[in-house]
Amino acid sequence: MPLYVLLSTLTSECKEKLRSEPDILVDICNKFKECKMDTLPQFATLGPYNFVNIVEVESDKAIYGISAELNALGTINTIVMPALPLKEYLSEIKKMAKKR
């Protein structure tokens, strides 16, 4: 299944709510599961993004709907980037080099 890096930032409203209801993060994680997305490593981060997730979805097209659904929650804003394991990346580079 295709892998993606999901960078998330909490909305202002969610940040305020987080103080009194920290379990709101559990609700967001449950939404990932509802979207039929396998969540691999999850990290809380400092800097421009609050969270970094590695996710696996059934197809490249599915990530479009999932991203729209997550952003529609009003609690997070996401940026999604396709990800390829390094071993596969190197394999593709070697294939291209052989074609030259």
Backbone as CSV, one residue per row, in Angstrom:
resi,resn,N_x,N_y,N_z,CA_x,CA_y,CA_z,C_x,C_y,C_z
1,MET,0.848,-1.181,0.000,0.000,0.000,0.000,0.893,1.243,0.000
2,PRO,0.439,2.313,-0.662,1.227,3.538,-0.698,1.395,4.165,0.695
3,LEU,2.550,4.753,0.904,2.868,5.440,2.160,2.863,6.941,1.942
4,TYR,2.488,7.660,3.004,2.484,9.121,2.967,2.987,9.675,4.286
5,VAL,3.600,10.829,4.215,3.923,11.599,5.415,2.801,12.617,5.547
6,LEU,2.186,12.639,6.701,1.075,13.546,6.985,1.556,14.551,8.031
7,LEU,1.703,15.802,7.613,2.108,16.868,8.522,0.846,17.596,8.965
8,SER,0.662,17.742,10.265,-0.566,18.351,10.781,-0.262,19.515,11.698
9,THR,-1.118,20.525,11.603,-1.086,21.628,12.559,-2.476,21.734,13.174
10,LEU,-2.526,21.978,14.446,-3.807,22.162,15.129,-4.345,23.553,14.815
11,THR,-5.649,23.653,14.663,-6.260,24.964,14.472,-6.245,25.716,15.803
12,SER,-6.435,27.002,15.753,-6.464,27.816,16.981,-7.518,27.304,17.950
13,GLU,-8.692,26.966,17.409,-9.782,26.472,18.247,-9.385,25.172,18.944
14,CYS,-8.713,24.301,18.203,-8.304,23.014,18.771,-7.238,23.220,19.844
15,LYS,-6.330,24.148,19.621,-5.278,24.421,20.618,-5.890,24.887,21.931
16,GLU,-6.909,25.736,21.841,-7.580,26.217,23.057,-8.307,25.069,23.756
17,LYS,-8.970,24.243,22.981,-9.732,23.125,23.531,-8.808,22.065,24.145
18,LEU,-7.604,21.949,23.606,-6.640,20.953,24.062,-6.297,21.123,25.545
19,ARG,-6.291,22.361,26.018,-5.976,22.615,27.424,-6.970,21.939,28.357
20,SER,-8.250,22.045,28.024,-9.270,21.480,28.904,-9.673,20.056,28.517
21,GLU,-9.431,19.698,27.257,-9.812,18.372,26.768,-8.662,17.736,25.981
22,PRO,-7.605,17.316,26.657,-6.471,16.738,25.930,-6.815,15.489,25.122
23,ASP,-7.893,14.809,25.507,-8.288,13.611,24.763,-8.834,13.925,23.374
24,ILE,-8.926,15.199,23.031,-9.349,15.547,21.670,-8.376,14.955,20.657
25,LEU,-7.121,14.776,21.077,-6.132,14.151,20.187,-6.481,12.695,19.908
26,VAL,-7.050,12.023,20.882,-7.495,10.639,20.684,-8.625,10.619,19.656
27,ASP,-9.518,11.603,19.738,-10.617,11.694,18.770,-10.076,11.869,17.351
28,ILE,-9.051,12.700,17.209,-8.452,12.918,15.893,-7.813,11.620,15.391
29,CYS,-7.092,10.929,16.264,-6.472,9.648,15.879,-7.528,8.625,15.478
30,ASN,-8.660,8.621,16.172,-9.749,7.708,15.809,-10.295,8.031,14.423
31,LYS,-10.282,9.315,14.074,-10.746,9.715,12.740,-9.831,9.126,11.671
32,PHE,-8.541,9.035,11.963,-7.611,8.412,11.020,-8.065,6.982,10.731
33,LYS,-8.430,6.268,11.791,-8.871,4.877,11.635,-10.167,4.802,10.846
34,GLU,-11.100,5.727,11.127,-12.373,5.753,10.400,-12.151,5.962,8.910
35,CYS,-11.087,6.674,8.568,-10.778,6.961,7.165,-10.056,5.803,6.487
36,LYS,-9.983,4.675,7.170,-9.322,3.481,6.629,-7.865,3.761,6.286
37,MET,-7.204,4.388,7.232,-5.807,4.738,7.081,-5.037,4.032,8.180
38,ASP,-4.038,3.260,7.810,-3.188,2.622,8.807,-2.134,3.632,9.240
39,THR,-2.144,3.955,10.517,-1.186,4.911,11.036,0.011,4.159,11.578
40,LEU,1.161,4.483,11.050,2.401,3.879,11.501,2.964,4.809,12.574
41,PRO,4.217,5.194,12.533,4.705,6.081,13.606,3.953,7.410,13.672
42,GLN,3.712,7.872,14.884,3.092,9.169,15.139,4.015,9.937,16.069
43,PHE,4.247,11.197,15.732,5.136,12.015,16.547,4.530,13.389,16.783
44,ALA,4.608,13.855,18.017,4.314,15.260,18.325,5.636,15.994,18.104
45,THR,5.582,17.148,17.443,6.811,17.852,17.096,6.742,19.323,17.496
46,LEU,7.900,19.914,17.611,8.016,21.353,17.828,8.363,21.981,16.481
47,GLY,7.933,23.198,16.268,8.221,23.851,14.995,6.938,24.141,14.246
48,PRO,7.017,24.227,12.925,5.836,24.643,12.156,4.703,23.623,12.126
49,TYR,4.997,22.354,12.433,3.971,21.317,12.445,3.864,20.741,13.842
50,ASN,2.633,20.464,14.270,2.406,19.887,15.598,2.575,18.374,15.625
51,PHE,2.293,17.732,14.488,2.373,16.280,14.426,2.900,15.832,13.073
52,VAL,3.639,14.737,13.105,4.096,14.068,11.895,3.640,12.620,12.010
53,ASN,2.919,12.166,11.008,2.438,10.783,10.966,2.899,10.134,9.677
54,ILE,3.220,8.875,9.770,3.459,8.066,8.581,2.204,7.207,8.441
55,VAL,1.557,7.306,7.271,0.298,6.588,7.075,0.363,5.752,5.811
56,GLU,-0.443,4.713,5.828,-0.550,3.807,4.696,-2.023,3.779,4.299
57,VAL,-2.307,3.955,3.022,-3.698,3.936,2.553,-3.824,2.953,1.392
58,GLU,-5.057,2.621,1.051,-5.292,1.588,0.046,-4.856,1.986,-1.360
59,SER,-4.904,3.285,-1.691,-4.517,3.717,-3.035,-4.102,5.180,-3.013
60,ASP,-3.431,5.580,-4.082,-3.036,6.984,-4.193,-4.261,7.897,-4.230
61,LYS,-5.315,7.476,-4.900,-6.519,8.298,-5.001,-7.204,8.469,-3.653
62,ALA,-7.142,7.456,-2.799,-7.831,7.497,-1.505,-7.303,8.622,-0.616
63,ILE,-6.046,8.975,-0.742,-5.475,10.002,0.141,-6.133,11.367,-0.096
64,TYR,-6.638,11.607,-1.287,-7.315,12.879,-1.562,-8.564,13.037,-0.699
65,GLY,-9.388,12.008,-0.665,-10.600,12.046,0.147,-10.290,12.096,1.631
66,ILE,-9.281,11.323,2.039,-8.886,11.293,3.441,-8.406,12.668,3.885
67,SER,-7.586,13.306,3.077,-7.078,14.634,3.407,-8.225,15.639,3.537
68,ALA,-9.166,15.582,2.609,-10.324,16.484,2.671,-11.139,16.242,3.932
69,GLU,-11.331,14.969,4.271,-12.105,14.605,5.460,-11.427,15.113,6.731
70,LEU,-10.120,14.924,6.833,-9.388,15.377,8.027,-9.420,16.894,8.157
71,ASN,-9.229,17.595,7.046,-9.262,19.056,7.096,-10.658,19.589,7.414
72,ALA,-11.694,18.843,7.018,-13.080,19.259,7.286,-13.432,19.165,8.771
73,LEU,-12.627,18.436,9.553,-12.890,18.332,10.996,-12.867,19.695,11.676
74,GLY,-12.057,20.591,11.135,-11.928,21.909,11.761,-10.947,21.924,12.929
75,THR,-10.316,20.799,13.193,-9.370,20.729,14.312,-7.921,20.700,13.842
76,ILE,-7.703,20.207,12.625,-6.343,20.154,12.097,-6.301,20.594,10.640
77,ASN,-5.144,21.055,10.246,-4.853,21.330,8.844,-3.707,20.396,8.470
78,THR,-3.792,19.798,7.292,-2.790,18.803,6.921,-2.070,19.158,5.632
79,ILE,-0.871,18.646,5.533,-0.103,18.616,4.291,0.276,17.153,4.112
80,VAL,0.077,16.639,2.917,0.337,15.225,2.652,1.424,15.124,1.584
81,MET,2.412,14.261,1.849,3.489,14.033,0.889,3.655,12.535,0.663
82,PRO,3.750,12.107,-0.600,4.011,10.695,-0.834,5.382,10.332,-0.276
83,ALA,5.504,9.100,0.194,6.767,8.638,0.762,7.119,7.279,0.172
84,LEU,8.393,7.086,-0.059,8.881,5.829,-0.614,10.015,5.345,0.272
85,PRO,9.960,4.095,0.716,11.071,3.586,1.523,12.390,3.764,0.771
86,LEU,13.441,4.066,1.494,14.731,4.376,0.899,15.225,3.259,-0.020
87,LYS,15.023,2.035,0.377,15.467,0.894,-0.435,14.786,0.915,-1.813
88,GLU,13.495,1.197,-1.827,12.765,1.275,-3.099,13.213,2.472,-3.920
89,TYR,13.473,3.576,-3.250,13.958,4.782,-3.918,15.284,4.497,-4.633
90,LEU,16.208,3.865,-3.920,17.507,3.531,-4.513,17.346,2.580,-5.686
91,SER,16.425,1.651,-5.581,16.157,0.718,-6.668,15.699,1.474,-7.921
92,GLU,14.821,2.437,-7.746,14.334,3.234,-8.880,15.460,4.054,-9.506
93,ILE,16.322,4.608,-8.683,17.457,5.389,-9.203,18.373,4.492,-10.031
94,LYS,18.623,3.303,-9.528,19.489,2.363,-10.250,18.864,1.959,-11.587
95,LYS,17.549,1.768,-11.618,16.864,1.434,-12.884,17.033,2.569,-13.890
96,MET,16.874,3.794,-13.422,17.009,4.945,-14.311,18.445,5.075,-14.816
97,ALA,19.413,4.809,-13.951,20.826,4.896,-14.338,21.154,3.880,-15.430
98,LYS,20.562,2.701,-15.352,20.811,1.654,-16.353,20.243,2.042,-17.728
99,LYS,19.196,2.846,-17.730,18.565,3.258,-18.991,19.378,4.305,-19.738
100,ARG,20.315,4.928,-19.076,21.108,5.980,-19.742,22.123,5.428,-20.628
